[in-house]
Amino acid sequence: MTIEIETDLLLVWLRAESAGDTQALVDAEPFWHPVGDARLVTLINYLKAAGMVHNTELHASGTACSLTPRGLAEADRLIAERDNPRMRFDHALNGLVAAGVANYPSGRVEVIDFLLSKHMAVLDEILEVAEVFRAVEYLEANKILTVDQTPQTIRAFTLTALGIECGFKDPISVRNFLNEQQRPRIHNEWNITVNGGAPQMGQDNTQNNVFGYDPQQLALFAREVLAAAQSADVPEEVRAVVIADAEALAAELAVGAPEPGRIRQLTERVLQSAKTNLPALGWTGVAQLVSASLGIPLF
């Protein structure tokens, strides 16, 4: 465990022990007995140098301290991140990839081993199993890993070549990696569009034969849902699910040869998710076109 993680944990612990009172003097000695007083003093001095705590010599051990306003603000920020569903989702994503890379070159991890690993820790809390499985599903949809499962549950996962490439980034950030993969690439390709109307031939056109309508239309729909989810007045856990579904669709559309069946499955999921959770979407003309193509009524 790095000193940064240890000091973050100490800040959160001090926040709880002092009830957020910067005048409260707290002896940090009970924080982590196995570490010992020498290590604890090191952590306190680290925070003191950062302006996060005041240290006092009233206790012989030198482990008595109080939070500064800056330390209190940082502790509150850490707690807010710990409790934010999207932050927890990102933590699960990055942890799964990190666990796979730790087993390079096989990239295979038994789920039970992951559930017992350090990657489950979010500060002073532990990820829920449901959070991990949602992250696995997202990574599978984005071709970062494959799963070995029974009808009842997922037994193991294995990083794909794309997942290993993601894991070799420092620091690991699945979200940033996928965003990089989705950046437009300059390409020249010829295609024929036969989705109704006159056939069209042209350079730099996108393949338009994904189960009956334009992938560019789907990409626009995914972006609209993402924008609506960001601003909607919905619970954070709902927002995280909608965003994850829309990003999975956008990622699938960004690959060189999208799988029509997978595109349809993800589009249906996004449409149902948006229909349930984002009624204020309107619905836009793009959403209506997508709805009509899938045969799913908006209302």
N, C-alpha and C positions, 0 to 999 in steps of 0.2 A: 504494500500500500504506500502510495507516494505521500510526501509531506503535505501537498496541496489537498489531497483527499482527507487526510487526518485533520488538518486545520479547518476544513469545511465542516467536518463532523463535530469538531470542538465548538465552533461558532454556533451551530444549531443547538448543541447541548446547552451552551451558556445562555442562549436565547430562552430556552425552556426553563432552566433553573432560575433565571433572574426575572422571568415573566416580562421581559422586554424593558426592564428598568435599568437605565444606564448608571444609576446611583447604587445599585445593588452589588455588594461585594460577594463573590462566589469563590469558594475553594474548589478548584477544578480537579483536585486529587482523586475523587471518586469516579471521574469521567472514564478512566481506562486503566484499571489496576495493572493488567499484564504489561503495559508499556513501561511502567516504572516512572518515578518522579523525574529522572534525568531527561527522558524523552519528552515528558509532559512540559517541562520547563522550556525545552527547545521549541515545542509547538507554540507555547505562550509567547516566547520571545519573537518568534516568526510573525505572529499576529500583532504583537506590539510594534515591531518595525514597520508593519503595514498600516499602522494607525487604527487597528481594529479593537484593541483592548488596552486597558491600563493595568499594569502589573504592580503589586505591592509586596513589600518584604515583611508584612505583619505576621505572615506564617513562615516558619523556619524553612519549609520546603520550597517557598517561592512560587507556589501554585495558586495563590489567591489573586483574582483579577476581576475586573468589571468591563463590560462592553462599552465602547465609545459609540457615539451616534453613527459613525461610519460603520463600525462593526455590526451594530443593530440593523442598519440598512442592508448590509451584505447578507446577514443571516436571514432577513425577511425575503430577500431576493432568492436565496438558495431554497428556502422553504416553498416559495411560490413556484419555482421551477420543478421541485420535487413533486408537487401536487398537480402540476399541469399535465393533462392527458397527452397532449402532443409531445411535450418534452419526455414523458415516460415512454411514449411510443418510439421516439427517436433513440432513446437509451436502449430499448429492447432491440431495435434494428441493428444498432452499432455493436451491441454486445454479442448478438448472434453471429455477425460477420467476424468479430474479433475472436470468438471461440473457435470458429471454423479455421481461420488462418493459423491459430495456435497449433492446430493439428495438420498443418501443411506438410507434405503435399496431398494427403488424402482429403483434407477438408471436411471430414465426416465427424459429426458429434452426436452422441446419444442424447436424446432430449432429457433423460433423467440426470445425466451428468451436467447439462447446462442448468437445470433447475436447482442444482446444488452448488453452482459455481459462484464466483465473485461477481459475475456479470448480472446477477439478479438484484444486486444491491443498488438502490437509488438513495444515496445519502444514508439515512438511518432507517429506511424502509426497504421492503422487498417487493419486486414486481409480482403481480398476480399471474397465475398460470394462464388465465384467459388473455392477458395482455401479451404474453409471450406467443401464444398460438395465433393471435391476430397479426403479430409482427412476422411470424413464419409464413402465414398466408400471403402477406404483402410482398415479402421477399421472393416467394415462389412465383407470384404473378409477374414480378419484374425480372425473372430469370436470374436472380442472384443465388438461389439455391434450389435443390430438388429435395423432396421428402420421401422417406420410407415410412409407410403407414399401414395400419390395419383398418378395418371398418370402424373400429372404436376410437383410435387415437393415432397420433404421430409418434413413431418410435425414434426416428433419427432424421437428421438433415445433412446434406452434403453441399458444400459450396460449388457452384459452377465456375468455369474459367472467368466469367464476368465477376462473380462474387469474390474470387481470389484477387482479381485486379483491384476491386474496391477495397479489399482488406489490406492490400499493400500500400494504400494511401496513408499518409501520416499528417494529421490525425484521421482516423476512420470517421467518415460521415456519409452514410448511405444516401441521405437526401441530397447533399451536394454532388455526390458521384452521379446519381441518376439525372440531376439537372444538367450536368455536363454532357451526359449521353444524349439528352434531348435537344441540345443546341442544334439549330439548323445547319446542315452541311451543304456546301455547294456541290451540285451534281447535275449531270445531264442525262436524261433518260427519255425515251419515247414510249408513248402508250396510247391505247385506244380506249375511249370512254364509251360504254354502252349501257349506261344506267337510265335509259330513257332519253328521248330527244335525239338530235343528230349526233352521230359518232364524231369525236373530236380527236385530232392528232396534234401533238405539239411537243416542244422541248421543255424540260423542267416541270412537266406536269407530274402530279402525284398519282400513283395507281388508284383507280377509282372503282375497283370491283369488290370492295369489302361488303358483302351481303347487302348490296343494293343501294348504297349511297356513299357520298364523298367522305373519305377519312379526314379531310380538312374541316369538314362540317363537324365531325365528331370531336376533333381537336379543339375547335372553337367552343363547342358545348362543354367540354371538360374544363376549359379556362373560365367559362362563365360560372360554372358550378363552384370552382375554386374561389373565384372572386366573391360570389354570393356567400359561401361558407365563411370566408374571412370576416365579413361584415355583419353576418346575421346574428340576431339576438337569440342564441341557442346555447344550451349547456356545453361546456368545453369537451366533454366526452363525446357528444353528438357531433360537434364540429370536427373532432379528430377523425371520426369514422368517415364522414362525408369527404373530407380532404384526402384521406387515404384511398378511398374508392376512386375519386377523380384522378388522383396522381397515378394510380395503377393503370387506368385507361390511357392517360397521356403517355405513360412509359411504353405501353404495348404498341401504341400508334407510332412511336418514334423508331421502332426497330425496322430493319431493312425489309423484312417480309412478314408483316403482321399475320397472325393466324386468324382467319375469319371467325371460327368458332369461339376463340378466346375473346376476340374483339366484341362479338355479340354478347357474350356472357358478362363482360365487364361493363358494357354500355347499359345493359338491362339493370345491373346492380347500381350504377350511378344514377340512372333515371329514377329507379324506385327509391333510392336513398334521398335524392333531391326532392322528389315528389312528397315524401313523408316529412322531411325536415326543413325544406326551404320553400314553403309556399309563396314567399315573396319574390321568387325568381320570375313570377309574372304571368304567364310564362312567356319567354322570349320566342321570337320566330324560329330560332335555331332549335330550341327545346321542342317546339311543336312539330318541326320536321322530323326530328329524331324519334319523337313519340309516335308519329304517324308511321314511320318506317318500321318500327318494332311492333306496332299494333298495341301499344300500352297507352290507355287514355290518361290524360293529365289530371282529370277530375273524376 
